[in-house]
Amino acid sequence: MALAALSGDEQCIIFGQLCNVLDPGVAVTFSSASSELWTLTQVPRQQLKADHEAAAALCLKLGMRSCKELREAKEVIWHHKGLSSDGLSLLGTLGSVLPALKELTLIEPAAGRDGMQRLAEKLGAGALPAMTYLNILNTNVGDAGASALAAALGRGALPRLEIIMLYRDAIGDVGLVALAPALRLLPALVHLALGGNPFGDEGIAALVAPPPPPAGATRPPTGVLTKLEELNLWETQITDAGCASLVAALNGGVLPALEDLEINNIPADGAARAALEARFPPADPDDSDDSDGSEHPDASGQEL
């Protein structure tokens, strides 16, 4: 169909679909196809220019030479970039225009208390479609941020996640209870690291509880987190009751693929913890990894 045959509203819709704040040239070229279209798109074109300039400034702050470098990046590690809540919110809006990004490590201890919440709230359906590795370390995610991340996952953001590391991110029971259902539905999740957070028995019970039986079923299904191979819970506030929940989950087949469970430095010291350690012997301290968590799944998440 010829462009001239489309209504002004239809042409503006096409322009909107072509808008990409990291690569605005395509939309601008389209809008120059006719004087009528150039006039129709004047206001959104000005907004696109402003958004592109903001994105370009953020890229420079993150150490990127250009928007193109970020748009094509497959792995980024951002340490202490001084991102404000506004910066994290803007970063969230870019999730829809980062189709190549597979791995993200973010270490931003000075971020505002609502920074991660605002970032997650901007992740729409299909955002970060290629991402398999997410590491947020020493950043104030908090319960509100965890809840917002759960909502983003529920909308279909980050659909291919295989590895999630949320080390020392101030996530309590409220946050993990909110996040647990979304984590349990990730089909490819193999590694989950939650060490150094203040959640306890309520949070871990929500994560590993058996799913409710389907209507009319004679017995419940046993599998959740069916591909999860590694679960890191060191320095959390899990007591014997939480360890008992883990034992029950394992005995009930809820975590069928689990091979490695880390529960160092938790308050539990009873029979349930002993049962877990018999099944998953603690790692030799001499072999521990003292990295900052910015590498890959075996990183311990120690502070910089």
Phi, psi and omega in degrees: 000133180293145182302322182296338181281347181275149176288165178300320179297318180294320178296321178292326177296316178298317178302315180298322180290335179275347183294129178217114187294338177271348181209072187283352187301323182296314180295319180295319178298317178299317184293343179270008182294334177206157179295325179298314181293323178299321179288317181299326186261014184300311183292309178295333177291323176294321177295320178299319179297315180296318180294321178295318179296322177294318179295321179296320178295321178295318178302317179296319179297326181276000178090012178270140181284337183198166173297326180298321180297317178292318182300328184261357184294140175257336180216132175226141177232111184246111180253125167047056179270359179071033181287130174277177175300322178296319179296319178292324176297315178298320177300321178298323180293338181280353181302332182280349182238028176236067187289341185265344189291120181254330186225130179228125170242126182231120178236102188221071185296338182269004181298149178300159184297337179254010186298309182291328175298315181292324177298309183296326181295339180271354181277104181273182179303129178083001180296145180051060188291337183262354189291128177245345187227118179233120180232110176244114192236135175052040181235141186282074176293307179066178181293322180294319178294320178296319178296320179292323176296320177301317179295321179297315177299322178295331178281351180102013174284155178046054188289345187252017184302130175247331185227124176233124176235117179236076184271134174047056185243018175061036179267118178262192181300318181300317181293316182289324176300321178289322185280331188306312182301322180290321177297320184293341181264356179288117189288338187249007186293120180243340183221125179229119181241119183234020185298150175079011177258153186274015177287163181224226189295320181297317181294314182291327177297321179295325182290320189250004181297142176300147178290154177294150180291144174298155179302128178083358181284145179280334175210153185285154170294155185257344190263127160225156184049050191291340179256000185294121181255332184226133180226118183252119182232022184295149177056034168261185183253034181284128178257192180299327179296319177293321176297323178296323176297320178294317179299315180297321179296315180295317180293333180269003178077019183287329180242069191294336184258001188296126180243337185220123178233123181250118181230034178296144172057050171245160184294334185301139177213019184257201186295324182294319177295319179300321179296320178293318181291332175292326181277326179232084184304138179301147178293150175297123180306329180292341181260006184292153180261122182258027181287177184268006181085004183264005179265254184224190199306336183271005180292144186273346179079022177294151181292153177292000000 
